[in-house]
Amino acid sequence: MLNNSIHYIQNELYCDDVPVQSIADELGTPVYIYSLKRVLDNLAHIRAAFGELNPHIHYSAKANASLAVLHTIINAGAGIDAVSSGEIYKALRVGTKPEDIVFAGVGKTRDELRYALEQNVGWFNVENVLELQHINDLVAELKRQPTRVALRLNPDIIAPTHKHIATGHKAAKFGLSIETVKNVLANRSQYPNVRIEGIHIHIGSQLHDTEATRQAVMVALDCIKPYSDIRTFNIGGGMAVRYSPDEAIPRWEDFGAAITPLLKDYQVILEPGRSIIADAGMLVISLLYSKVQGGEPIYITDGSMAELIRPALYEAHHEIVPVIQASAGSPQKAYHIVGPVCESADALGHNIQLPEIEPGALLAVLTAGAYSMAMASNYNQRPRPPEVVVAEDGQSWRLARRRETWEDLTATEII
Ligand SMILES: Cc1ncc(COP(=O)(O)O)c(C=O)c1O
């Protein structure tokens, strides 16, 4: 979606003050472009929306773990939510203080836990009783002081979102059941090397109401009521962004208002991912060919599900717009926007209203900053695209990751 940073100036798409066409002319397509100004605006917006609670913000690196993005967010005073030792490694590479890292994840290996302990990460969000035992044992093995833990509760709440990104219903693989959390807390003396000082929930991503979150918070509060030393409440991420003009989503202020009265007495942690980076980014692609199949017009582009899998994976919608707008009144048609990958699911959009454009013309897939490059693959042996950041003052751009080469495709292989 267009916004203050991703916008048209006289019919030409800009990222802040930089014409998108000028970046594509130099680097080719596909290319991801991010506005660091928009990233910082979103971070400030979230802080304001939860103002009274003064939450610690731990950016969820899984949404977009590019070093340039992480660095900008860390410099603005946020911490990191990591779900693998790779994400912890990248967070540390950009200067995140270890205590500002929370380590979540449903399947942390012992090696990952050991690495995180050696690095002194701030919090372990625990999702399995055996994991808690591993942490307890590793702390002893490494001769460390007891480490801080939050139990991730599965509150058995159905989140109002796509089924693939709902995580808080009882059959989901995430978190500990209510009974398990109560049990662990009642028996915490069995884990002398961990300090269970927090509770964690994350019921899903792209949440379409605040009520499910409020209910989940209530369930969690009930579990920790008897334990006055549990003073940290991590409510996860999940705040939605608008992918199309008619998508009805709660404002971030609504999330703040829904939980503030409940959590006034707690130190609150938020783990926003999508809400910080999604609408700061776009994927710029070029038209290769057009055709009409079964009466339906199709634009075949050089962008594919390998660069942006969300439409194929979640039937997600992204607005797709021309980088140079057609003159007013030009006829438009509803196009399927597809890529070169050999899968019928390889589409970036369906029924996208666009004018007739010529091969070589650029299209921008909007709101593509989150879960895009982070989920990109080399499927069909496609080198992954470069990433560009437009500086915080909006005036200049630089390469944040170069385009992969054919050599990169074989660099780790042995014949
Ligand atoms: C535990 C946890 N925290 C935070 C997030 C970030 O969610 P979002 O990008 O919707 O803010 C996720 C994403 O799934 C998650 O699993």
The ligand as a MOL file (V3000), in Angstrom:
LIG
                    3D

  0  0  0     0  0            999 V3000
M  V30 BEGIN CTAB
M  V30 COUNTS 16 16 0 0 0
M  V30 BEGIN ATOM
M  V30 1 C 6.6820 -15.5990 18.8770 0
M  V30 2 C 6.4990 -14.5880 17.8020 0
M  V30 3 N 6.6750 -13.2880 18.0960 0
M  V30 4 C 6.5390 -12.3260 17.1560 0
M  V30 5 C 6.1880 -12.6420 15.8730 0
M  V30 6 C 6.0560 -11.5340 14.8790 0
M  V30 7 O 4.7660 -11.4270 14.4110 0
M  V30 8 P 4.3300 -10.2340 13.4650 0
M  V30 9 O 5.2700 -10.1850 12.3350 0
M  V30 10 O 2.9630 -10.5670 13.0660 0
M  V30 11 O 4.3830 -8.9740 14.2870 0
M  V30 12 C 5.9830 -13.9750 15.5150 0
M  V30 13 C 5.5780 -14.3280 14.1380 0
M  V30 14 O 4.9940 -15.2860 13.8250 0
M  V30 15 C 6.1490 -14.9820 16.5120 0
M  V30 16 O 5.9840 -16.2780 16.2210 0
M  V30 END ATOM
M  V30 BEGIN BOND
M  V30 1 1 1 2
M  V30 2 1 2 3
M  V30 3 2 2 15
M  V30 4 2 3 4
M  V30 5 1 4 5
M  V30 6 1 5 6
M  V30 7 2 5 12
M  V30 8 1 6 7
M  V30 9 1 7 8
M  V30 10 2 8 9
M  V30 11 1 8 10
M  V30 12 1 8 11
M  V30 13 1 12 13
M  V30 14 1 12 15
M  V30 15 2 13 14
M  V30 16 1 15 16
M  V30 END BOND
M  V30 END CTAB
M  END
